């Protein structure tokens, strides 16, 4: 006859086993619920691209690296001009003059032509010393990383020169065919010519959300589960969110503010003085060597301003 202690041990064993299984099931269920929690749209600001890198690596764990797309703007996000002349803030100033007072003596006429010449003769710097390293950390994990810029195809050579000089390379993390597409193309109906080469999409100032969606369709890339977009302009981040919210794709939108002080301190008078000091030399080079690298022929004041 079994004693009471033996009976109690036999009864306790299944009970303990049941409790263990129950607690394990609760733990597994809690883990599954955490992983299955949907990724939401996020709006963030940073002056350090390392924060974007941290976000990208975390999302790769949560959603899967094959389902993540990371996108970086160029001007005032990963690269910036060495001076205010020719910088994005200079462009915006000239754009305002073109709308409000084309006869202002500081208006250069065709800002696109002048910016092309300035891109050709001027160097750019990284917005932060370890910018290229931070992007490479994401790329090294096998995550798709591209650049999407408002620059147009006319600035192709200058853009890739400065990206290479500052150690930015999107070739091996690009989506689509190796090397991109040989010729410019129009991404959307009634759009402007754009170029996608070596992971850099030059969109000629078009809606960045529509451009990114058009690129995904053209390359045949599966729609990502989440997009990280880094840009210094909130309007571009809003454009991406607008497009992809309608497609139920969450966007982590990072507004890069590392160049905000330089943008605020832009001095139009100084930029104009610098331009007048080099304009003659640039035009002389064009007269002697031709228009292969830039063309300032259209960079003149409107006819009504000279009459």
Number of C-alpha atoms within 10 A of each C-alpha: 3 6 7 9 9 10 10 10 11 11 11 12 10 11 12 11 11 12 11 12 12 12 12 12 12 12 12 12 12 12 11 11 11 11 13 11 9 12 16 11 15 12 15 12 17 15 18 16 24 16 14 25 20 14 15 25 17 13 20 20 11 17 17 15 20 13 17 22 23 25 20 21 24 22 23 24 23 28 23 22 19 13 17 21 23 24 23 16 20 21 17 13 15 23 18 13 18 18 8 10 14 19 17 13 12 18 21 25 22 18 22 22 19 24 21 22 22 21 23 17 12 15 17 21 17 23 23 17 11 13 19 19 15 18 23 19 16 22 20 11 13 13 23 22 24 26 23 21 23 19 22 21 20 18 20 17 12 19 23 16 15 20 19 11 14 18 14 19 22 22 16 17 22 24 22 19 12 13 16 18 14 9 11 16 15 14 21 15 6 7 14 15 18 23 22 24 23 21 24 27 24 25 26 20 13 20 17 24 18 17 27 19 18 15 18 16 14 11 13 12 12 10 16 18 19 24 23 24 25 28 24 24 16 15 13 22 22 17 16 24 25 15 18 20 13 9 11 11 17 21 25 24 24 25 21 26 19 19 18 12 9 15 16 9 10 17 14 16 10 12 18 17 12 14 18 12 11 11 14 11 11 18 18 11 12 18 13 8 10 12 13 7 16 22 18 22 13 14 15 15 17 16 8 8 12 8 5
